[in-house]
Amino acid sequence: MTATEDLSPDNEESRSSRKRRAHATTDFGLELTHLNRDQLLALALPEELLEAVTDYQRFTSHGARRRQMLLIGKLLRGEDEAAIRARVAHLARDDAQAIYEHHQAERWRDRLLHDEGALTEYLQAHPDTDRDMLSTLLRRIHAGSDSTQLRGAKRALFRFLRDNAANTVTPST
């Protein structure tokens, strides 16, 4: 293939597709600006890109944010965008798993407080649970007369359930 064939209109990327790709990169940069500092650090972004994203988060002026977004897009084009996207997707899965575990602990707490048979079900589902500690926490809730004591006991039960679920290894299928 000669140099003239490389520059032929058939082998060239169209202007529209270049613009679409640039807009997609900028949109991804905007996604990055919605992450908090810990999430950004977990992505192991290059220092200059991390600084640009945190600067964007600090700016309040529309014009400054627009210019900063252009810089973020430019910096992203110089990086392996696919690898960064994969790390963001992995981070989102981890967040979704944490939210799921949080909701499960809330459901178990509510069931244990209102359903007599829930304790047996929980112990069957989580056989490694410290039964004495769980019984103590439930007794504390049922005996709590002061609203402050009751609220504290419910929080302690939630933390116990959340930590117990996190320590339980579920078999993978």
Secondary structure by P-SEA (a helix, b strand, c coil): ccccccccccccccaaaaaaaaaaaaaaaaaaaaccaaaaaaacccaaaaaaaaaaaacccaaaaaaaaaaaaaaaaacaaaaaaaaaaaaaaaaaaaaaaaaaaaaaaaaaacccaaaaaaaaaccccaaaaaaaaaaaaaacccaaaaaaaaaaaaaaaaaaaaacccccc
